[in-house]
Amino acid sequence: RQNRFTGWADPPLTAAGRKEAVAAGQRLAAAGFRFDVAYSSRLQRARATGHLVLGASGNHDIALHHDWRLNERHYGALQGLNKARMVEQVGEDQVWRWRRAYAERPPLMAANDPYHPVHQPQWQDIPAAELPNGENLAQTRERVGAFWDGTIVPAMETGNRILIASHGNTLRALLMKLDAMSIADVESFEIPTGVPILYRFDGQGRSLGWGYLVDAGDAA
C-alpha cells in the first residue's frame, strides 16, 4: 500500500488483500475445488491469505502449514524503502533491475542490521547459513524449488490436492521452474494478486499446464 520494498518485512495483510483472498476462495468454491493439504509462507500476509481462502472455499477443516522457503524474495538493504524515492535516487532502470531481473541482487543487508533475519526471533529455528541477506530471483527459485521437490511432489504422488499461498516473486520463480520459463519471460511476467493459479500434474509431478481461475465476466 505504501509502495515499499517489502520482502521479509512482516506487515499484516491489507484490507484490500483480505477482500481479494475471500473473493479467491469464493471462486474456488464456485468451481467445486476441494483441498487435502495447504501451505503458506511464514509471513503473516501469506498466512492470512491462506486461512481466508480456505475458509471462503469451504475447506475449513484443512490445516495450513507454514514454510519459510515460500517467503517473499528478500530485498536486502532495500527492504522498507519507498520504490518511487529510490527511482529518484538511482533511476528507473536500476530499480527495475532490482525488482525484476533474474540475476541481479539488491544491495545486501549488513550482518549487524537488527532487521537481518539472523537477529529476528521468528527465524531462530532456521540455520543461520541458510538465511538470506538479499536475494535475486535465481536464489529465490533455488529455495522454493527445494521446497517443491522435497514437500509438494511427495504429497502429490499420494494423490493430495494442494493449495499454496505465497508471494509474487516466489510464485514467479516457481512457475519458471515448473514450466521451464526463460529468463526473458520471467523478468517480464506479472502475477495478479488475489487470482487463483490452477496447475495440473501427471502422476510423476510433471506440469500438464496452468491457467488463472477467473469469473466468467472477467474471462469475457
C-alpha positions as CSV (number, residue, x, y, z in Angstrom):
1,R,0.0,0.0,0.0
2,Q,2.9,2.4,0.8
3,N,4.9,1.3,-2.4
4,R,7.7,-0.1,-0.3
5,F,10.1,-2.9,-1.0
6,T,8.5,-5.4,1.5
7,G,10.4,-8.7,1.2
8,W,10.7,-10.4,4.5
9,A,9.3,-7.4,6.4
10,D,6.1,-8.7,8.1
11,P,3.3,-6.2,7.8
12,P,-0.3,-7.6,8.1
13,L,-2.5,-8.2,5.1
14,T,-4.2,-5.0,4.0
15,A,-8.0,-4.7,3.9
16,A,-7.8,-4.8,0.1
17,G,-5.8,-8.0,0.3
18,R,-8.3,-9.6,2.7
19,K,-11.1,-8.8,0.2
20,E,-9.1,-10.4,-2.6
21,A,-8.4,-13.5,-0.6
22,V,-12.1,-14.0,0.3
23,A,-13.0,-13.5,-3.4
24,A,-10.4,-16.0,-4.5
25,G,-11.8,-18.6,-2.0
26,Q,-15.3,-17.9,-3.3
27,R,-14.2,-18.5,-6.9
28,L,-12.6,-21.8,-5.8
29,A,-15.8,-22.8,-4.0
30,A,-18.0,-21.9,-7.0
31,A,-15.7,-24.1,-9.2
32,G,-16.0,-27.0,-6.8
33,F,-12.4,-27.2,-5.7
34,R,-11.5,-29.1,-2.5
35,F,-8.1,-29.5,-1.0
36,D,-6.3,-32.1,1.1
37,V,-3.4,-30.0,2.4
38,A,-2.4,-26.3,2.3
39,Y,0.9,-24.4,2.7
40,S,1.8,-20.8,3.0
41,S,5.0,-18.7,3.7
42,R,5.7,-17.8,7.3
43,L,5.0,-14.1,6.7
44,Q,1.7,-13.1,8.2
45,R,0.2,-11.6,5.0
46,A,0.5,-15.0,3.3
47,R,-0.7,-16.9,6.3
48,A,-3.8,-14.7,6.5
49,T,-4.4,-15.2,2.8
50,G,-4.2,-18.9,3.1
51,H,-6.7,-19.0,6.0
52,L,-9.1,-16.7,4.3
53,V,-9.0,-18.7,1.1
54,L,-9.5,-22.0,2.9
55,G,-12.5,-20.5,4.8
56,A,-14.2,-18.9,1.8
57,S,-13.7,-22.0,-0.3
58,G,-15.3,-24.3,2.2
59,N,-12.1,-26.0,3.2
60,H,-12.4,-25.1,6.9
61,D,-11.0,-28.4,8.1
62,I,-7.7,-28.2,6.3
63,A,-4.6,-27.3,8.4
64,L,-2.3,-24.6,6.9
65,H,1.4,-25.5,7.1
66,H,3.9,-22.6,7.1
67,D,7.3,-22.9,5.4
68,W,9.9,-20.1,5.3
69,R,11.0,-21.3,1.8
70,L,7.7,-19.9,0.5
71,N,8.6,-16.4,1.9
72,E,8.9,-13.5,-0.5
73,R,12.2,-12.7,-2.1
74,H,14.5,-10.9,0.4
75,Y,15.2,-7.4,-0.8
76,G,18.3,-6.9,1.3
77,A,19.1,-3.3,2.3
78,L,16.2,-2.1,0.1
79,Q,13.7,-3.6,2.4
80,G,11.3,-1.0,3.8
81,L,12.4,1.7,1.3
82,N,10.0,3.6,-0.9
83,K,10.3,2.5,-4.5
84,A,9.4,5.9,-6.0
85,R,12.1,7.6,-3.9
86,M,14.6,5.0,-5.0
87,V,13.7,5.8,-8.6
88,E,14.5,9.5,-7.9
89,Q,17.9,8.5,-6.4
90,V,19.2,5.8,-8.7
91,G,17.0,5.9,-11.8
92,E,14.1,3.8,-13.1
93,D,16.3,1.3,-14.9
94,Q,18.2,0.4,-11.8
95,V,15.1,0.0,-9.7
96,W,13.5,-2.2,-12.5
97,R,16.6,-4.5,-12.4
98,W,16.4,-4.8,-8.6
99,R,12.7,-5.7,-8.8
100,R,12.6,-7.8,-12.0
101,A,16.0,-9.0,-13.1
102,Y,16.7,-12.7,-12.7
103,A,20.4,-12.5,-11.7
104,E,20.9,-9.0,-10.2
105,R,20.8,-8.9,-6.4
106,P,19.8,-5.8,-4.3
107,P,22.3,-4.1,-2.0
108,L,22.8,-6.6,0.7
109,M,21.7,-6.1,4.3
110,A,24.5,-5.7,6.8
111,A,25.2,-8.5,9.1
112,N,24.7,-6.2,12.2
113,D,21.4,-4.8,10.9
114,P,18.8,-5.5,13.5
115,Y,16.4,-6.4,10.7
116,H,18.7,-9.1,9.3
117,P,16.9,-12.5,9.7
118,V,19.6,-13.9,11.9
119,H,18.6,-11.3,14.6
120,Q,14.8,-11.8,14.3
121,P,13.2,-14.2,16.8
122,Q,10.9,-15.8,14.2
123,W,13.7,-17.2,12.2
124,Q,15.9,-18.7,15.0
125,D,14.9,-22.3,14.1
126,I,16.5,-21.9,10.7
127,P,20.2,-22.5,10.3
128,A,21.9,-19.1,10.1
129,A,23.8,-20.0,7.0
130,E,20.5,-20.5,5.1
131,L,19.0,-17.1,6.0
132,P,19.4,-14.6,3.2
133,N,20.6,-11.0,3.5
134,G,19.4,-10.2,0.0
135,E,18.3,-12.4,-2.9
136,N,17.9,-12.3,-6.7
137,L,15.2,-14.3,-8.4
138,A,17.6,-17.1,-9.1
139,Q,18.3,-17.6,-5.4
140,T,14.5,-17.4,-4.7
141,R,14.0,-20.1,-7.3
142,E,16.5,-22.3,-5.7
143,R,14.9,-22.3,-2.2
144,V,11.3,-22.6,-3.5
145,G,12.4,-25.3,-5.8
146,A,13.8,-27.3,-2.9
147,F,10.5,-26.9,-1.1
148,W,8.6,-28.0,-4.1
149,D,10.8,-31.1,-4.8
150,G,11.0,-32.1,-1.1
151,T,7.5,-31.4,0.1
152,I,5.0,-30.8,-2.7
153,V,6.0,-33.6,-5.1
154,P,5.8,-36.3,-2.5
155,A,2.4,-35.0,-1.4
156,M,1.1,-35.0,-5.0
157,E,2.4,-38.6,-5.5
158,T,0.0,-39.8,-2.9
159,G,-2.9,-38.0,-4.6
160,N,-3.2,-34.9,-2.5
161,R,-4.8,-31.7,-3.8
162,I,-2.7,-28.8,-2.7
163,L,-3.2,-25.1,-2.0
164,I,-0.3,-22.7,-1.7
165,A,-0.4,-19.1,-0.6
166,S,2.8,-17.3,-1.3
167,H,4.2,-14.1,-2.9
168,G,4.6,-12.6,-6.3
169,N,8.3,-13.1,-6.7
170,T,8.3,-16.6,-5.1
171,L,5.5,-17.7,-7.4
172,R,7.2,-16.3,-10.5
173,A,10.3,-18.3,-9.5
174,L,8.2,-21.4,-9.0
175,L,6.4,-21.1,-12.3
176,M,9.7,-20.6,-14.0
177,K,10.9,-24.0,-12.6
178,L,7.7,-25.8,-13.4
179,D,7.3,-24.7,-17.0
180,A,10.9,-24.0,-18.0
181,M,10.2,-20.4,-18.5
182,S,13.0,-18.4,-20.0
183,I,14.8,-15.7,-18.1
184,A,13.5,-13.0,-20.5
185,D,9.9,-14.3,-20.0
186,V,10.1,-14.5,-16.2
187,E,11.6,-11.0,-16.0
188,S,8.5,-9.5,-17.8
189,F,6.0,-11.8,-16.2
190,E,3.5,-10.3,-13.7
191,I,1.2,-12.3,-11.5
192,P,-2.0,-10.6,-10.5
193,T,-2.8,-10.5,-6.8
194,G,-5.7,-12.5,-5.4
195,V,-6.4,-14.6,-8.6
196,P,-6.0,-18.4,-8.1
197,I,-3.5,-20.1,-10.4
198,L,-4.6,-23.6,-11.3
199,Y,-1.9,-26.2,-12.0
200,R,-2.5,-29.8,-13.1
201,F,0.1,-32.5,-13.0
202,D,0.6,-36.1,-14.1
203,G,1.4,-39.0,-11.7
204,Q,5.1,-38.0,-11.6
205,G,4.6,-34.4,-10.7
206,R,5.2,-33.1,-14.2
207,S,3.2,-30.0,-15.2
208,L,0.3,-30.5,-17.6
209,G,-0.3,-26.8,-17.9
210,W,-1.8,-23.9,-15.8
211,G,-4.2,-21.0,-16.0
212,Y,-5.9,-18.4,-13.9
213,L,-9.3,-19.1,-12.3
214,V,-11.4,-16.1,-13.3
215,D,-15.0,-15.2,-13.2
216,A,-17.0,-15.7,-16.4
217,G,-17.3,-11.9,-16.7
218,D,-13.6,-11.4,-16.4
219,A,-12.8,-14.1,-19.0
220,A,-15.2,-12.3,-21.5
